[in-house]
Amino acid sequence: MQTLFLVLHLIVSVILIFVVMAQEGKDPGMRGIQGASSDMGDSFFKKNGGTTKEAMFIKLTTTIAILFLITTTVLVILGA
Protein backbone atom coordinates (compact mmCIF):
# COMPACT_ATOMS: atom_id res chain seq x y z
CA MET A 1 0.00 0.00 0.00
CA GLN A 2 2.81 2.37 0.86
CA THR A 3 4.57 1.58 -2.43
CA LEU A 4 1.42 2.42 -4.37
CA PHE A 5 1.13 5.83 -2.72
CA LEU A 6 4.86 6.44 -3.14
CA VAL A 7 4.65 5.84 -6.89
CA LEU A 8 1.50 7.98 -7.10
CA HIS A 9 3.26 10.72 -5.12
CA LEU A 10 6.24 10.69 -7.49
CA ILE A 11 3.96 10.91 -10.55
CA VAL A 12 1.97 13.79 -9.03
CA SER A 13 5.24 15.57 -8.11
CA VAL A 14 6.60 15.38 -11.65
CA ILE A 15 3.28 16.54 -13.15
CA LEU A 16 3.15 19.44 -10.68
CA ILE A 17 6.66 20.53 -11.67
CA PHE A 18 5.80 20.46 -15.39
CA VAL A 19 2.53 22.35 -14.93
CA VAL A 20 4.21 25.09 -12.88
CA MET A 21 7.04 25.40 -15.39
CA ALA A 22 4.57 25.62 -18.30
CA GLN A 23 2.86 28.70 -16.88
CA GLU A 24 3.75 32.14 -18.15
CA GLY A 25 5.35 34.53 -15.70
CA LYS A 26 3.74 37.72 -14.42
CA ASP A 27 6.90 39.71 -15.18
CA PRO A 28 6.20 42.38 -17.81
CA GLY A 29 9.67 41.97 -19.34
CA MET A 30 10.56 44.69 -21.81
CA ARG A 31 7.03 46.12 -21.64
CA GLY A 32 7.78 47.19 -18.06
CA ILE A 33 10.22 49.79 -19.32
CA GLN A 34 7.41 51.68 -21.04
CA GLY A 35 5.12 51.46 -18.03
CA ALA A 36 2.76 48.87 -19.51
CA SER A 37 1.36 46.24 -17.19
CA SER A 38 1.62 42.50 -17.81
CA ASP A 39 -2.13 42.21 -18.37
CA MET A 40 -2.42 45.16 -20.72
CA GLY A 41 -4.62 43.31 -23.23
CA ASP A 42 -6.98 41.88 -20.63
CA SER A 43 -10.32 43.51 -20.03
CA PHE A 44 -12.88 43.16 -17.26
CA PHE A 45 -15.61 42.59 -19.82
CA LYS A 46 -13.93 39.75 -21.75
CA LYS A 47 -16.35 37.36 -23.37
CA ASN A 48 -14.55 34.19 -22.24
CA GLY A 49 -12.58 35.42 -19.23
CA GLY A 50 -12.86 32.16 -17.29
CA THR A 51 -11.79 29.90 -20.14
CA THR A 52 -8.39 31.35 -20.86
CA LYS A 53 -5.22 29.31 -20.90
CA GLU A 54 -4.05 31.05 -17.74
CA ALA A 55 -7.27 30.18 -15.89
CA MET A 56 -6.96 26.56 -16.99
CA PHE A 57 -3.38 26.38 -15.69
CA ILE A 58 -4.43 27.92 -12.36
CA LYS A 59 -7.19 25.32 -11.88
CA LEU A 60 -4.89 22.49 -12.96
CA THR A 61 -2.11 23.64 -10.63
CA THR A 62 -4.53 23.91 -7.71
CA THR A 63 -5.94 20.43 -8.34
CA ILE A 64 -2.53 18.80 -8.64
CA ALA A 65 -1.24 20.65 -5.55
CA ILE A 66 -4.19 19.30 -3.54
CA LEU A 67 -3.42 15.78 -4.80
CA PHE A 68 0.21 16.33 -3.76
CA LEU A 69 -0.86 17.32 -0.25
CA ILE A 70 -3.19 14.32 0.03
CA THR A 71 -0.52 11.85 -1.07
CA THR A 72 2.00 13.46 1.28
CA THR A 73 -0.42 13.15 4.21
CA VAL A 74 -1.23 9.53 3.39
CA LEU A 75 2.47 8.67 3.17
CA VAL A 76 3.13 10.27 6.55
CA ILE A 77 0.22 8.36 8.12
CA LEU A 78 1.34 5.06 6.56
CA GLY A 79 4.93 5.65 7.68
CA ALA A 80 3.97 6.27 11.30
Distance bins in CASP14 RR format, pairs under 12 A and 6 or more apart:
PFRMAT RR
TARGET T0000
AUTHOR 0000-0000-0000
RMODE 2
METHOD distances of the structure
MODEL  1
1 7 0 0 0 0 0 1 0 0 0 0 0
1 8 0 0 0 0 0 1 0 0 0 0 0
1 74 0 0 0 0 1 0 0 0 0 0 0
1 75 0 0 0 0 0 1 0 0 0 0 0
1 77 0 0 0 0 0 1 0 0 0 0 0
1 78 1 0 0 1 0 0 0 0 0 0 0
1 79 0 0 0 0 0 1 0 0 0 0 0
2 8 0 0 0 0 0 1 0 0 0 0 0
2 9 0 0 0 0 0 1 0 0 0 0 0
2 71 0 0 0 0 0 1 0 0 0 0 0
2 74 0 0 0 0 1 0 0 0 0 0 0
2 75 1 0 0 1 0 0 0 0 0 0 0
2 76 0 0 0 0 0 1 0 0 0 0 0
2 77 0 0 0 0 1 0 0 0 0 0 0
2 78 1 0 1 0 0 0 0 0 0 0 0
2 79 1 0 0 1 0 0 0 0 0 0 0
2 80 0 0 0 0 0 1 0 0 0 0 0
3 9 0 0 0 0 0 1 0 0 0 0 0
3 10 0 0 0 0 0 1 0 0 0 0 0
3 75 0 0 0 0 0 1 0 0 0 0 0
3 78 0 0 0 0 1 0 0 0 0 0 0
3 79 0 0 0 0 0 1 0 0 0 0 0
4 10 0 0 0 0 0 1 0 0 0 0 0
4 11 0 0 0 0 0 1 0 0 0 0 0
4 71 0 0 0 0 0 1 0 0 0 0 0
4 74 0 0 0 0 1 0 0 0 0 0 0
4 75 0 0 0 0 0 1 0 0 0 0 0
4 78 0 0 0 0 1 0 0 0 0 0 0
5 11 0 0 0 0 0 1 0 0 0 0 0
5 12 0 0 0 0 0 1 0 0 0 0 0
5 67 0 0 0 0 0 1 0 0 0 0 0
5 68 0 0 0 0 0 1 0 0 0 0 0
5 70 0 0 0 0 1 0 0 0 0 0 0
5 71 1 0 1 0 0 0 0 0 0 0 0
5 72 0 0 0 0 1 0 0 0 0 0 0
5 73 0 0 0 0 1 0 0 0 0 0 0
5 74 1 0 1 0 0 0 0 0 0 0 0
5 75 1 0 1 0 0 0 0 0 0 0 0
5 76 0 0 0 0 0 1 0 0 0 0 0
5 77 0 0 0 0 1 0 0 0 0 0 0
5 78 1 0 0 1 0 0 0 0 0 0 0
5 79 0 0 0 0 1 0 0 0 0 0 0
6 12 0 0 0 0 0 1 0 0 0 0 0
6 13 0 0 0 0 0 1 0 0 0 0 0
6 71 0 0 0 0 1 0 0 0 0 0 0
6 72 0 0 0 0 0 1 0 0 0 0 0
6 74 0 0 0 0 1 0 0 0 0 0 0
6 75 1 0 0 1 0 0 0 0 0 0 0
6 76 0 0 0 0 0 1 0 0 0 0 0
6 78 0 0 0 0 1 0 0 0 0 0 0
6 79 0 0 0 0 0 1 0 0 0 0 0
7 13 0 0 0 0 0 1 0 0 0 0 0
7 14 0 0 0 0 0 1 0 0 0 0 0
7 71 0 0 0 0 1 0 0 0 0 0 0
7 75 0 0 0 0 0 1 0 0 0 0 0
8 14 0 0 0 0 0 1 0 0 0 0 0
8 15 0 0 0 0 0 1 0 0 0 0 0
8 64 0 0 0 0 0 1 0 0 0 0 0
8 67 0 0 0 0 1 0 0 0 0 0 0
8 68 0 0 0 0 0 1 0 0 0 0 0
8 70 0 0 0 0 1 0 0 0 0 0 0
8 71 1 0 1 0 0 0 0 0 0 0 0
8 72 0 0 0 0 0 1 0 0 0 0 0
8 74 0 0 0 0 1 0 0 0 0 0 0
8 75 0 0 0 0 1 0 0 0 0 0 0
8 78 0 0 0 0 0 1 0 0 0 0 0
9 15 0 0 0 0 0 1 0 0 0 0 0
9 16 0 0 0 0 0 1 0 0 0 0 0
9 64 0 0 0 0 0 1 0 0 0 0 0
9 67 0 0 0 0 1 0 0 0 0 0 0
9 68 1 0 0 1 0 0 0 0 0 0 0
9 69 0 0 0 0 0 1 0 0 0 0 0
9 70 0 0 0 0 1 0 0 0 0 0 0
9 71 1 0 1 0 0 0 0 0 0 0 0
9 72 1 0 0 1 0 0 0 0 0 0 0
9 73 0 0 0 0 0 1 0 0 0 0 0
9 74 0 0 0 0 1 0 0 0 0 0 0
9 75 1 0 0 1 0 0 0 0 0 0 0
9 76 0 0 0 0 0 1 0 0 0 0 0
9 78 0 0 0 0 0 1 0 0 0 0 0
10 16 0 0 0 0 0 1 0 0 0 0 0
10 17 0 0 0 0 0 1 0 0 0 0 0
10 68 0 0 0 0 0 1 0 0 0 0 0
10 71 0 0 0 0 1 0 0 0 0 0 0
10 72 0 0 0 0 0 1 0 0 0 0 0
10 75 0 0 0 0 0 1 0 0 0 0 0
11 17 0 0 0 0 0 1 0 0 0 0 0
11 18 0 0 0 0 0 1 0 0 0 0 0
11 64 0 0 0 0 0 1 0 0 0 0 0
11 67 0 0 0 0 1 0 0 0 0 0 0
11 68 0 0 0 0 0 1 0 0 0 0 0
11 71 0 0 0 0 1 0 0 0 0 0 0
12 18 0 0 0 0 0 1 0 0 0 0 0
12 19 0 0 0 0 0 1 0 0 0 0 0
12 61 0 0 0 0 0 1 0 0 0 0 0
12 63 0 0 0 0 0 1 0 0 0 0 0
12 64 1 0 0 1 0 0 0 0 0 0 0
12 65 0 0 0 0 1 0 0 0 0 0 0
12 66 0 0 0 0 1 0 0 0 0 0 0
12 67 1 0 1 0 0 0 0 0 0 0 0
12 68 1 0 1 0 0 0 0 0 0 0 0
12 69 0 0 0 0 1 0 0 0 0 0 0
12 70 0 0 0 0 1 0 0 0 0 0 0
12 71 1 0 1 0 0 0 0 0 0 0 0
12 72 0 0 0 0 1 0 0 0 0 0 0
12 74 0 0 0 0 0 1 0 0 0 0 0
12 75 0 0 0 0 0 1 0 0 0 0 0
13 19 0 0 0 0 0 1 0 0 0 0 0
13 20 0 0 0 0 0 1 0 0 0 0 0
13 64 0 0 0 0 1 0 0 0 0 0 0
13 65 0 0 0 0 0 1 0 0 0 0 0
13 67 0 0 0 0 1 0 0 0 0 0 0
13 68 1 0 0 1 0 0 0 0 0 0 0
13 69 0 0 0 0 0 1 0 0 0 0 0
13 71 0 0 0 0 1 0 0 0 0 0 0
13 72 0 0 0 0 1 0 0 0 0 0 0
13 75 0 0 0 0 0 1 0 0 0 0 0
14 20 0 0 0 0 0 1 0 0 0 0 0
14 21 0 0 0 0 0 1 0 0 0 0 0
14 64 0 0 0 0 0 1 0 0 0 0 0
14 68 0 0 0 0 0 1 0 0 0 0 0
15 21 0 0 0 0 0 1 0 0 0 0 0
15 22 0 0 0 0 0 1 0 0 0 0 0
15 60 0 0 0 0 1 0 0 0 0 0 0
15 61 0 0 0 0 0 1 0 0 0 0 0
15 63 0 0 0 0 0 1 0 0 0 0 0
15 64 1 0 1 0 0 0 0 0 0 0 0
15 65 0 0 0 0 0 1 0 0 0 0 0
15 67 0 0 0 0 1 0 0 0 0 0 0
15 68 0 0 0 0 1 0 0 0 0 0 0
15 71 0 0 0 0 0 1 0 0 0 0 0
16 22 0 0 0 0 0 1 0 0 0 0 0
16 23 0 0 0 0 0 1 0 0 0 0 0
16 57 0 0 0 0 0 1 0 0 0 0 0
16 60 0 0 0 0 1 0 0 0 0 0 0
16 61 1 0 0 1 0 0 0 0 0 0 0
16 62 0 0 0 0 0 1 0 0 0 0 0
16 63 0 0 0 0 1 0 0 0 0 0 0
16 64 1 0 1 0 0 0 0 0 0 0 0
16 65 1 0 0 1 0 0 0 0 0 0 0
16 66 0 0 0 0 0 1 0 0 0 0 0
16 67 0 0 0 0 1 0 0 0 0 0 0
16 68 1 0 1 0 0 0 0 0 0 0 0
16 69 0 0 0 0 0 1 0 0 0 0 0
16 71 0 0 0 0 0 1 0 0 0 0 0
16 72 0 0 0 0 0 1 0 0 0 0 0
17 23 0 0 0 0 0 1 0 0 0 0 0
17 61 0 0 0 0 0 1 0 0 0 0 0
17 64 0 0 0 0 1 0 0 0 0 0 0
17 65 0 0 0 0 0 1 0 0 0 0 0
17 68 0 0 0 0 0 1 0 0 0 0 0
18 57 0 0 0 0 0 1 0 0 0 0 0
18 60 0 0 0 0 0 1 0 0 0 0 0
18 61 0 0 0 0 0 1 0 0 0 0 0
18 64 0 0 0 0 1 0 0 0 0 0 0
19 56 0 0 0 0 0 1 0 0 0 0 0
19 57 1 0 0 1 0 0 0 0 0 0 0
19 58 0 0 0 0 0 1 0 0 0 0 0
19 59 0 0 0 0 0 1 0 0 0 0 0
19 60 1 0 1 0 0 0 0 0 0 0 0
19 61 1 0 1 0 0 0 0 0 0 0 0
19 62 0 0 0 0 0 1 0 0 0 0 0
19 63 0 0 0 0 1 0 0 0 0 0 0
19 64 1 0 1 0 0 0 0 0 0 0 0
19 65 0 0 0 0 1 0 0 0 0 0 0
19 67 0 0 0 0 0 1 0 0 0 0 0
19 68 0 0 0 0 0 1 0 0 0 0 0
20 57 0 0 0 0 1 0 0 0 0 0 0
20 58 0 0 0 0 0 1 0 0 0 0 0
20 60 0 0 0 0 1 0 0 0 0 0 0
20 61 1 0 0 1 0 0 0 0 0 0 0
20 62 0 0 0 0 0 1 0 0 0 0 0
20 64 0 0 0 0 1 0 0 0 0 0 0
20 65 0 0 0 0 1 0 0 0 0 0 0
20 68 0 0 0 0 0 1 0 0 0 0 0
21 57 0 0 0 0 0 1 0 0 0 0 0
21 61 0 0 0 0 0 1 0 0 0 0 0
22 53 0 0 0 0 1 0 0 0 0 0 0
22 54 0 0 0 0 0 1 0 0 0 0 0
22 56 0 0 0 0 0 1 0 0 0 0 0
22 57 1 0 0 1 0 0 0 0 0 0 0
22 58 0 0 0 0 0 1 0 0 0 0 0
22 60 0 0 0 0 1 0 0 0 0 0 0
22 61 0 0 0 0 1 0 0 0 0 0 0
22 64 0 0 0 0 0 1 0 0 0 0 0
23 53 0 0 0 0 1 0 0 0 0 0 0
23 54 1 0 0 1 0 0 0 0 0 0 0
23 55 0 0 0 0 0 1 0 0 0 0 0
23 56 0 0 0 0 0 1 0 0 0 0 0
23 57 1 0 1 0 0 0 0 0 0 0 0
23 58 0 0 0 0 1 0 0 0 0 0 0
23 59 0 0 0 0 0 1 0 0 0 0 0
23 60 0 0 0 0 1 0 0 0 0 0 0
23 61 1 0 0 1 0 0 0 0 0 0 0
23 62 0 0 0 0 0 1 0 0 0 0 0
24 38 0 0 0 0 1 0 0 0 0 0 0
24 39 0 0 0 0 0 1 0 0 0 0 0
24 52 0 0 0 0 0 1 0 0 0 0 0
24 53 0 0 0 0 1 0 0 0 0 0 0
24 54 1 0 0 1 0 0 0 0 0 0 0
24 57 0 0 0 0 1 0 0 0 0 0 0
24 58 0 0 0 0 0 1 0 0 0 0 0
25 38 1 0 0 1 0 0 0 0 0 0 0
25 39 0 0 0 0 0 1 0 0 0 0 0
25 54 0 0 0 0 1 0 0 0 0 0 0
25 57 0 0 0 0 0 1 0 0 0 0 0
26 32 0 0 0 0 0 1 0 0 0 0 0
26 37 0 0 0 0 1 0 0 0 0 0 0
26 38 1 0 1 0 0 0 0 0 0 0 0
26 39 0 0 0 0 1 0 0 0 0 0 0
26 54 0 0 0 0 1 0 0 0 0 0 0
26 58 0 0 0 0 0 1 0 0 0 0 0
27 37 0 0 0 0 0 1 0 0 0 0 0
27 38 1 0 0 1 0 0 0 0 0 0 0
27 39 0 0 0 0 0 1 0 0 0 0 0
28 34 0 0 0 0 1 0 0 0 0 0 0
28 35 1 0 0 1 0 0 0 0 0 0 0
28 36 1 0 0 1 0 0 0 0 0 0 0
28 37 1 0 0 1 0 0 0 0 0 0 0
28 38 1 0 1 0 0 0 0 0 0 0 0
28 39 0 0 0 0 1 0 0 0 0 0 0
28 40 0 0 0 0 1 0 0 0 0 0 0
28 41 0 0 0 0 0 1 0 0 0 0 0
29 35 0 0 0 0 0 1 0 0 0 0 0
29 36 0 0 0 0 1 0 0 0 0 0 0
29 37 0 0 0 0 0 1 0 0 0 0 0
29 38 1 0 0 1 0 0 0 0 0 0 0
29 40 0 0 0 0 0 1 0 0 0 0 0
30 36 0 0 0 0 1 0 0 0 0 0 0
30 38 0 0 0 0 0 1 0 0 0 0 0
31 37 1 0 0 1 0 0 0 0 0 0 0
31 38 1 0 0 1 0 0 0 0 0 0 0
31 39 0 0 0 0 0 1 0 0 0 0 0
31 40 1 0 0 1 0 0 0 0 0 0 0
31 41 0 0 0 0 0 1 0 0 0 0 0
32 38 0 0 0 0 1 0 0 0 0 0 0
32 40 0 0 0 0 1 0 0 0 0 0 0
34 40 0 0 0 0 1 0 0 0 0 0 0
36 42 0 0 0 0 0 1 0 0 0 0 0
38 54 0 0 0 0 0 1 0 0 0 0 0
39 46 0 0 0 0 0 1 0 0 0 0 0
39 49 0 0 0 0 0 1 0 0 0 0 0
39 52 0 0 0 0 0 1 0 0 0 0 0
39 54 0 0 0 0 1 0 0 0 0 0 0
41 49 0 0 0 0 0 1 0 0 0 0 0
41 52 0 0 0 0 0 1 0 0 0 0 0
42 48 0 0 0 0 0 1 0 0 0 0 0
42 49 0 0 0 0 1 0 0 0 0 0 0
42 50 0 0 0 0 0 1 0 0 0 0 0
42 52 0 0 0 0 1 0 0 0 0 0 0
42 54 0 0 0 0 1 0 0 0 0 0 0
42 55 0 0 0 0 0 1 0 0 0 0 0
43 49 0 0 0 0 1 0 0 0 0 0 0
43 52 0 0 0 0 0 1 0 0 0 0 0
46 52 1 0 0 1 0 0 0 0 0 0 0
46 54 0 0 0 0 0 1 0 0 0 0 0
46 55 0 0 0 0 0 1 0 0 0 0 0
48 54 0 0 0 0 0 1 0 0 0 0 0
48 55 0 0 0 0 1 0 0 0 0 0 0
48 56 0 0 0 0 0 1 0 0 0 0 0
49 55 1 0 0 1 0 0 0 0 0 0 0
49 56 0 0 0 0 0 1 0 0 0 0 0
49 58 0 0 0 0 0 1 0 0 0 0 0
50 56 0 0 0 0 1 0 0 0 0 0 0
50 57 0 0 0 0 0 1 0 0 0 0 0
50 58 0 0 0 0 1 0 0 0 0 0 0
50 59 0 0 0 0 1 0 0 0 0 0 0
51 57 0 0 0 0 0 1 0 0 0 0 0
51 58 0 0 0 0 0 1 0 0 0 0 0
51 59 0 0 0 0 0 1 0 0 0 0 0
52 58 0 0 0 0 1 0 0 0 0 0 0
52 59 0 0 0 0 0 1 0 0 0 0 0
53 59 0 0 0 0 0 1 0 0 0 0 0
53 60 0 0 0 0 0 1 0 0 0 0 0
54 60 0 0 0 0 0 1 0 0 0 0 0
54 61 0 0 0 0 0 1 0 0 0 0 0
55 61 0 0 0 0 0 1 0 0 0 0 0
55 62 0 0 0 0 0 1 0 0 0 0 0
56 62 0 0 0 0 0 1 0 0 0 0 0
56 63 0 0 0 0 0 1 0 0 0 0 0
57 63 0 0 0 0 0 1 0 0 0 0 0
57 64 0 0 0 0 0 1 0 0 0 0 0
58 64 0 0 0 0 0 1 0 0 0 0 0
58 65 0 0 0 0 0 1 0 0 0 0 0
59 65 0 0 0 0 0 1 0 0 0 0 0
59 66 0 0 0 0 0 1 0 0 0 0 0
60 66 0 0 0 0 0 1 0 0 0 0 0
60 67 0 0 0 0 0 1 0 0 0 0 0
61 67 0 0 0 0 0 1 0 0 0 0 0
61 68 0 0 0 0 0 1 0 0 0 0 0
62 68 0 0 0 0 0 1 0 0 0 0 0
62 69 0 0 0 0 0 1 0 0 0 0 0
63 69 0 0 0 0 0 1 0 0 0 0 0
63 70 0 0 0 0 0 1 0 0 0 0 0
64 70 0 0 0 0 0 1 0 0 0 0 0
64 71 0 0 0 0 0 1 0 0 0 0 0
65 71 0 0 0 0 0 1 0 0 0 0 0
65 72 0 0 0 0 0 1 0 0 0 0 0
66 72 0 0 0 0 0 1 0 0 0 0 0
66 73 0 0 0 0 0 1 0 0 0 0 0
67 73 0 0 0 0 0 1 0 0 0 0 0
67 74 0 0 0 0 0 1 0 0 0 0 0
68 74 0 0 0 0 0 1 0 0 0 0 0
68 75 0 0 0 0 0 1 0 0 0 0 0
69 75 0 0 0 0 0 1 0 0 0 0 0
69 76 0 0 0 0 0 1 0 0 0 0 0
70 76 0 0 0 0 0 1 0 0 0 0 0
70 77 0 0 0 0 0 1 0 0 0 0 0
71 77 0 0 0 0 0 1 0 0 0 0 0
71 78 0 0 0 0 0 1 0 0 0 0 0
72 78 0 0 0 0 0 1 0 0 0 0 0
72 79 0 0 0 0 0 1 0 0 0 0 0
73 79 0 0 0 0 0 1 0 0 0 0 0
73 80 0 0 0 0 0 1 0 0 0 0 0
74 80 0 0 0 0 0 1 0 0 0 0 0
END
